[in-house]
Amino acid sequence: MEKKNAIINSAFIVIFALMLSLPILFINHEENKASKIENKMLAQRPELYLEDGSLNKLYIAEFEDYFNDNIGFKEEALIVNILLKDKIFGILDIPNWLVGEEGNLFYTSGGEDIATFAGANYFSEEAMQNMTDNLNYLNQYFKQQGCQTYNMFIPNKEAIYSELYDPNVYHAENSRMDILSQYIADHTDLNVINVKDALLANKSEQLYYKSCDASHWNMNGAFVGYQELMYAIQKHDPDIKILKKEDFDITENNYKGLMSYYTDVPILHNNFAYEDVIYSYHLRGGEYHSTEETGLDGMVLNPNLNYHHYNNENASTRKKLLIVGDSYIYEFILPMLAESFEDVYFIRNADVETVIQLAEKAKPDIFVFEVVERACSEGYFSIMSGYSNYLNIPSDISCSQ
């Protein structure tokens, strides 16, 4: 009996040791890997020494982040946890997502968007001055190149459908982006386009994805944004072509499951029943007239910058458009915009030197800066201060002087 107990105890120890060691043995070694479940890039293995040869004082903390992100079977454990919490407690426990009313999902940016909705993170007067100055530098650089410039601000979904948000969260009527965009309009001569009012006026249509992609507007909302931008441009270019809704055949397709990000995680996608409608806009009479080009005179661009270039030889104008923006533009309305311009260039949130290099090659006539509410931050606007080094204007253009 004692021998049998000893064998059982030994087997238990071996099994327990395997359970502890297997996650370490199967740690992820792939670089630049993204986690679908956590909706983030996994931490990279840190270097013990920095490029200058000095010791990395943050090595232990960085290694801990790397280990926690990449330990074996973490994704599987997270999937089981998500399923159990949903089935037992009715809780959707996926980072960065909040469940609102009527099956609506909302993106939270790690909680920052919740603070924005509640008005708990307003910019200070000093911060708004600095952000306005920096945006002014960006615009003045392109004006210096002979461009007409525009600045487009796009609200988060909850700013339009506040009644569908978590009722336990206080709603501030004006967000920090509303206040900032008005501040810029009041203190500069920049063209400011906050599409919030236009979206609110059309909110009876479904303008943002309900659950399929809760961090973006859908094609209905994108079309409202497209027209608002084009109407602003048309004030300076009266002959510019603007597409109307009647120019499209619009189809609706029902969607059911977890968010589209998880369609390649079947065990998650197939166990949820969130419903949505996907709207598709098809230009009547055929395809768009533009073609998407690759590359630009040998420029080597980081693929994360989402560079796009559309050329339209049949455009009604020979003008060229350059946009610095985000996925609200490049995932939705670039082909629409390309119907009106000979060339449309887009690059995402790039550093100053890259944008200037692109501008020198593209030689645009019109420049658009676009930002969605969740990305409208002091840190992002601070990047634009670098354009001040490229200005040939002798006087101080700062709005705060």
Secondary structure, DSSP 8 states (H G I E B T S, - for coil): -HHHHHHHHHHHHHHHHHHHHHHHHT----TT-EETTTTEE------SB-TTS-B-TTHHHHHHHHHHHH-TTHHHHHHHHHHHHHHHH-----TTEEE-GGG-EEE-GGGHHHHHHHT-S---HHHHHHHHHHHHHHHHHHHHTT-EEEEEEE--HHHH-GGGS-TTS---SS-HHHHHHHHHHHHS---EEETHHHHHHTTTS--B-SSTTTTSB-HHHHHHHHHHHHHHHHTT-TT-----GGGEEEEEEEEEES-GGGTT-HHHHTT--EEEEEEEEEETTSS-S-EEE---TT----GGG--EEEE-TT-SS--EEEEEE-HHHHTTTHHHHTTS-SEEEEEES--HHHHHHHHHHH--SEEEEEEEGGG--HHHHHGGGGGGGG---SS---TT-
